[in-house]
Amino acid sequence: MSTNYSLLFYLKKPKNYVYGPKPIYMRITVAGDPKEVATGRECDPLRWNAKANRAKGTKEDIRNLNAYLHTLERKVADAHLQLVKDGAEITAESLKLKYLGKDVQRRYLMETFTEHNGKMEALLGKGFKPNTLKGYNTSVAHLTSYLEKCYGETDIAIRHIDHAFITGYEFFLRSDMGCSVVSAAKYMKHLRKIINQCLAHRWITETPFAFYKTKAKPREKEFLTSDELDRIAQKEFSITRLAHVRDIFVFCCYTGLSYADVQKLQKTDIAKGIDGRLWVLTSREKTETSSNIPLLPQALEIIERYADYPSCVARGMVLPVLSNQKMNSYLKEIADLCGITKKLTFHMARHTFATTVTLANNVPIETVSKMLGHTNIKTTQHYAKLLDTRIGSDMDALQKRLAGIH
């Protein structure tokens, strides 16, 4: 297979030509087969040097014309190099199409994003969760609004997405859509995923995210102190619904289960572990990783409290969990009644388990990570803020040991 080509610029005589400038054409030849391409420029025949393939003269317009022709020559060379790298057959036609950008079907962002979401929807329950799809659908809506407002278009060719598009989209999310830094980072992550897929398919050769860096930082994780947890656990509630929500919240403070995990927790998920004690043996709803947790006395007491509860018996569930919205609403009432000023949410139970119940009591972070069902210990390290408060006590212990040496 030949990989060589020749390139020639020449003046083409138009039909019914009498005098004046002629259009400049570019002829690409491979293995004796020529293909011509219009350059979009023209030159007076008296000012054209056929041997040099350039216009002759030193005036600014001539220099600009020759620079333009040199750029075209460079683009053909780049197209040829790419064909060689791809191992593609090199013909005059394939080189011409590669130069013109017509060698591959143009892919468009919204078309590709919608196709991605369609595949995700088809795999719901088989590796994807409805909430994940909901987030990606919101990304489509945001990108559609961005394209309409800033580009006056409904779609954009992926190869036309550049750094300005990326940074402009982040600004649009923060300003027009009112997204927080963390939310904007999530939508930028969605877009980056689509761009990376395009790179993998070789629809583009460079990522527009090359010089982009998110400004999002992990938010401080709030949790209950030991005193605040005791206040909630020991509070007597005359309203049944508040007592139920309090019990489920406290149960999660001592097990680390998320709302989705405790909502689906069945009695069959409670079994004896290798130590002969009762464990929660389940998998995380979010990551589908195993989450095996030995049950502490406080959690066992709550399980026994609801062992004969009608709705739990009928459905085989451990606890009568309400909707997440209602749980969080009732937790605000509980916080007020217990004199807690923190914004109490159900997810705070998981952070409380990781910090106040385990890490603060010297449970190794690797053990905590395993119980929480994290796939990466870096995720668990976000929960380790409380460890900073142990520096004083740890240093006190060190001081005592050092004092014992002397």
C-alpha positions in Angstrom: 0.0 0.0 0.0 1.5 3.4 -1.0 1.7 6.0 1.6 3.2 8.7 -0.6 1.4 11.6 -2.1 2.1 14.8 -4.1 0.5 18.2 -3.7 0.2 20.9 -6.4 -1.4 24.4 -6.4 -2.4 25.7 -9.8 -4.6 28.3 -11.4 -7.7 26.8 -13.0 -9.2 28.5 -16.0 -12.9 29.1 -15.4 -15.5 28.7 -18.2 -15.8 31.7 -20.6 -12.6 33.1 -19.0 -11.3 36.3 -20.8 -8.9 38.0 -18.3 -8.3 38.7 -14.7 -7.6 36.5 -11.6 -8.1 32.8 -11.8 -9.2 30.5 -8.9 -6.4 28.6 -7.2 -7.0 24.8 -6.9 -5.1 22.2 -5.0 -4.4 18.8 -6.6 -3.7 15.8 -4.4 -2.2 12.8 -6.3 -1.7 9.3 -4.9 -0.4 6.5 -7.1 -1.1 8.6 -10.3 -4.7 9.3 -9.2 -5.4 13.0 -8.9 -8.2 14.7 -6.9 -8.7 18.5 -6.9 -10.0 20.8 -4.2 -10.8 24.4 -4.4 -8.8 26.7 -2.1 -11.3 29.5 -2.1 -8.7 32.0 -3.2 -7.6 33.4 -6.6 -4.6 35.0 -8.2 -3.7 37.0 -11.3 -1.8 34.8 -13.7 0.9 37.4 -14.1 1.6 37.1 -10.4 1.7 33.3 -10.2 4.9 31.3 -10.1 3.9 27.8 -11.3 7.3 26.3 -10.5 7.1 27.4 -6.9 3.4 26.7 -6.4 3.0 30.2 -5.0 2.2 33.8 -5.9 5.3 36.0 -6.6 5.9 39.3 -4.9 6.5 40.8 -1.5 3.4 42.9 -0.9 1.2 42.1 2.1 -1.6 40.6 0.1 0.8 38.2 -1.7 2.4 37.3 1.7 -1.0 36.6 3.2 -2.0 34.4 0.2 1.2 32.4 0.3 0.8 31.9 4.1 -2.7 30.7 3.5 -1.6 28.1 0.9 1.2 27.0 3.3 -1.5 26.4 6.0 -3.5 24.2 3.5 -0.4 22.3 2.7 0.2 21.7 6.4 -3.4 20.5 6.9 -3.0 17.9 4.1 0.2 16.7 5.7 -1.6 16.3 9.0 -4.5 14.5 7.4 -2.0 12.1 5.7 -0.2 11.5 9.0 -3.5 10.6 10.7 -4.4 8.1 8.0 -1.0 6.5 8.4 -1.5 6.3 12.2 -4.9 4.8 11.7 -3.5 2.2 9.4 -6.1 3.3 6.8 -5.9 2.8 3.1 -4.3 5.9 1.6 -5.8 7.0 -1.7 -6.3 10.4 -3.3 -10.0 10.2 -2.4 -9.4 9.2 1.2 -6.8 11.9 1.7 -9.1 14.5 0.2 -12.0 13.4 2.4 -9.8 13.4 5.5 -8.6 16.9 4.7 -12.2 18.1 4.2 -13.3 16.4 7.4 -15.8 14.2 5.6 -14.1 10.9 6.3 -16.2 10.2 9.3 -19.8 10.8 10.1 -20.2 14.0 12.2 -21.3 13.4 15.7 -23.4 15.9 17.7 -23.4 16.4 21.4 -27.1 16.3 22.2 -27.7 13.4 19.9 -24.9 11.4 21.6 -26.0 12.4 25.1 -29.6 11.4 24.4 -28.4 8.1 23.0 -26.4 7.5 26.1 -29.4 8.2 28.4 -31.5 5.9 26.3 -29.1 3.0 26.9 -29.0 3.9 30.6 -32.8 3.7 30.8 -32.7 0.3 29.2 -30.3 -0.9 31.9 -32.3 0.4 34.9 -32.1 -2.3 37.6 -29.1 -3.9 35.8 -26.3 -1.6 37.0 -28.1 1.8 36.9 -30.5 3.4 39.4 -33.4 5.7 38.5 -31.8 8.6 40.4 -28.7 8.3 38.3 -30.8 8.5 35.1 -32.7 11.5 36.5 -29.4 13.4 37.0 -28.3 12.7 33.4 -31.7 13.8 32.0 -31.3 17.0 34.0 -27.8 17.4 32.3 -29.5 17.2 28.9 -32.0 19.9 29.9 -29.2 22.2 31.1 -27.1 21.7 28.0 -30.1 22.3 25.8 -30.8 25.6 27.6 -27.1 26.6 27.3 -26.9 25.9 23.6 -30.1 27.9 22.9 -29.0 30.9 25.0 -25.3 31.1 24.2 -25.1 29.6 20.7 -28.6 30.0 19.3 -28.5 26.3 18.4 -30.3 23.0 19.5 -27.1 20.9 19.0 -23.4 21.3 18.3 -20.9 19.1 16.5 -18.6 17.4 19.1 -15.5 18.4 17.2 -16.5 22.1 17.7 -16.6 21.8 21.5 -13.6 23.6 22.9 -12.3 25.0 26.2 -14.5 28.1 25.8 -17.6 25.9 25.5 -16.6 24.0 28.7 -15.9 27.0 30.9 -18.9 28.8 29.4 -21.2 25.9 30.4 -19.9 25.9 34.0 -20.5 29.6 34.2 -24.0 29.1 32.8 -24.8 26.4 35.4 -23.6 28.7 38.3 -25.2 31.9 37.0 -28.3 31.1 35.0 -29.3 27.8 36.6 -28.3 28.8 40.1 -26.4 25.5 40.7 -24.1 25.2 43.7 -20.4 24.5 43.1 -20.9 20.8 43.9 -24.0 20.5 41.7 -22.2 22.2 38.8 -19.3 19.8 39.2 -21.7 16.9 39.0 -23.1 18.1 35.7 -19.6 18.9 34.4 -18.7 15.3 35.3 -21.7 14.0 33.2 -20.5 16.1 30.2 -16.9 14.9 30.7 -18.1 11.3 30.5 -19.8 11.9 27.2 -16.7 13.6 25.8 -14.5 10.7 27.0 -16.8 8.3 25.2 -16.3 10.3 22.0 -12.5 10.1 22.5 -12.8 6.3 22.9 -14.8 6.1 19.6 -12.2 8.4 18.0 -14.9 10.9 17.0 -12.5 13.5 18.3 -8.7 13.3 18.9 -8.3 15.8 21.8 -10.3 16.5 24.9 -11.7 20.0 25.4 -11.3 19.3 29.2 -7.5 19.3 28.9 -7.0 22.6 30.7 -10.2 22.5 32.8 -10.2 22.0 36.5 -13.2 21.9 38.8 -13.3 24.4 41.7 -15.6 22.1 43.7 -14.4 21.0 47.1 -16.1 18.4 49.3 -18.5 20.0 51.7 -18.0 19.6 55.4 -19.8 16.5 56.6 -22.1 17.3 59.6 -22.7 14.6 62.2 -24.1 14.4 65.7 -21.9 14.5 68.8 -22.3 11.8 71.4 -24.3 14.1 73.6 -26.7 15.1 70.7 -27.2 11.4 69.8 -28.0 10.6 73.4 -30.5 13.4 73.6 -32.4 12.1 70.6 -32.2 8.5 71.6 -33.5 9.1 75.2 -36.2 11.7 74.3 -39.7 10.6 75.1 -42.1 11.4 72.3 -45.9 11.5 72.8 -46.4 11.6 69.0 -46.1 8.1 67.5 -44.8 9.2 64.1 -41.9 11.1 65.7 -41.0 8.2 67.9 -40.9 5.9 64.8 -38.8 8.2 62.8 -36.4 8.8 65.8 -36.0 5.0 66.2 -35.2 4.5 62.6 -32.7 7.4 62.6 -31.0 6.1 65.7 -30.9 2.6 64.2 -29.0 4.0 61.3 -26.7 6.0 63.6 -25.6 2.6 65.0 -25.4 0.7 61.7 -24.4 3.3 59.1 -27.1 2.3 56.7 -28.4 4.9 54.3 -32.0 5.7 53.7 -32.2 3.5 50.6 -30.6 0.6 52.5 -32.7 0.7 55.6 -35.9 1.1 53.5 -35.2 -2.2 51.8 -33.9 -4.0 54.9 -35.7 -7.3 55.3 -35.8 -9.6 58.3 -33.9 -12.2 56.2 -31.0 -9.7 56.0 -30.4 -10.1 59.8 -28.4 -13.3 60.4 -25.7 -14.7 62.6 -22.2 -13.8 61.5 -18.9 -15.7 61.9 -18.7 -14.6 65.5 -22.1 -16.0 66.4 -23.6 -12.5 66.9 -26.4 -11.0 64.8 -25.2 -9.0 61.7 -26.8 -7.0 59.0 -25.8 -8.9 55.8 -26.9 -6.9 52.8 -25.6 -5.0 49.8 -25.7 -1.3 49.2 -28.5 0.0 47.0 -26.2 2.7 45.6 -23.0 0.7 44.7 -24.3 -2.9 45.0 -21.3 -3.7 47.2 -21.6 -5.9 50.3 -22.2 -4.1 53.5 -21.9 -6.5 56.5 -22.3 -4.8 59.9 -22.3 -6.4 63.4 -25.4 -5.2 65.3 -24.6 -3.1 68.4 -27.0 -3.5 71.4 -28.7 -0.1 70.6 -29.6 -1.3 67.1 -30.7 -4.8 68.3 -33.1 -3.1 70.9 -34.8 -1.1 68.1 -35.1 -4.2 65.9 -36.8 -6.1 68.8 -39.1 -3.1 69.4 -40.6 -3.5 65.9 -40.5 -7.3 65.7 -44.3 -7.6 66.0 -45.2 -4.3 64.3 -48.1 -5.1 61.9 -46.7 -3.5 58.7 -43.3 -5.0 59.3 -44.7 -8.5 59.9 -46.9 -8.2 56.8 -44.0 -7.2 54.5 -41.2 -9.0 56.2 -39.4 -5.7 56.8 -37.2 -4.8 59.8 -38.5 -1.3 60.3 -41.6 0.8 59.2 -39.7 3.3 57.0 -41.6 6.3 55.5 -40.7 8.3 52.4 -37.4 10.1 52.6 -39.2 13.4 52.3 -41.4 12.7 55.3 -38.5 11.3 57.3 -36.5 14.5 56.8 -39.5 16.7 57.6 -40.1 14.9 60.8 -36.5 15.0 61.7 -36.7 18.8 61.8 -39.4 18.6 64.4 -37.3 16.1 66.4 -34.3 18.4 66.3 -36.4 21.3 67.6 -37.8 19.2 70.4 -34.3 18.0 71.4 -32.7 21.4 71.3 -30.4 20.6 68.4 -29.6 23.5 66.1 -27.9 21.5 63.3 -29.9 20.9 60.2 -30.9 17.3 60.9 -31.2 15.1 57.8 -31.5 11.4 57.5 -28.1 11.0 55.8 -26.5 12.6 58.9 -27.1 9.2 60.6 -24.6 7.6 58.3 -22.0 10.3 59.1 -22.7 10.0 62.8 -22.0 6.2 62.6 -18.7 6.8 60.8 -17.5 9.5 63.2 -19.1 9.6 66.6 -19.9 5.9 66.9 -16.8 4.3 65.2 -13.9 6.5 64.3 -14.0 8.5 67.5 -13.9 5.2 69.4 -10.7 4.0 67.6 -12.3 1.7 65.1 -9.8 1.6 62.2 -10.9 3.5 59.1 -10.4 0.4 57.0 -13.0 -1.4 59.1 -15.4 1.5 58.9 -15.0 1.7 55.1 -15.9 -2.0 54.8 -19.0 -1.6 57.0 -20.1 1.5 55.1 -19.8 -0.5 51.8 -17.5 2.1 50.3 -15.6 1.0 47.1 -12.8 3.4 47.8 -11.3 4.3 51.1 -10.9 7.9 49.9 -14.7 8.2 50.2 -14.4 7.1 53.9 -11.7 9.7 54.5 -14.3 12.4 53.9 -15.9 11.1 57.2 -12.7 11.3 59.1 -12.9 15.0 60.1 -13.6 14.0 63.7 -10.2 12.4 63.9 -8.8 15.9 64.1 -10.5 16.3 67.5 -8.7 13.3 68.9 -5.3 14.9 68.3 -5.3 16.3 71.9 -6.1 13.0 73.6 -3.7 11.1 71.4 -0.9 13.5 72.2 -1.8 13.3 75.9 -1.4 9.5 75.7 1.9 10.0 73.9 3.1 12.4 76.6 2.3 9.9 79.3 4.2 7.1 77.5 7.2 9.4 77.0 7.0 10.5 80.7 7.2 6.8 81.6 10.4 6.4 79.7 12.3 8.9 81.9 
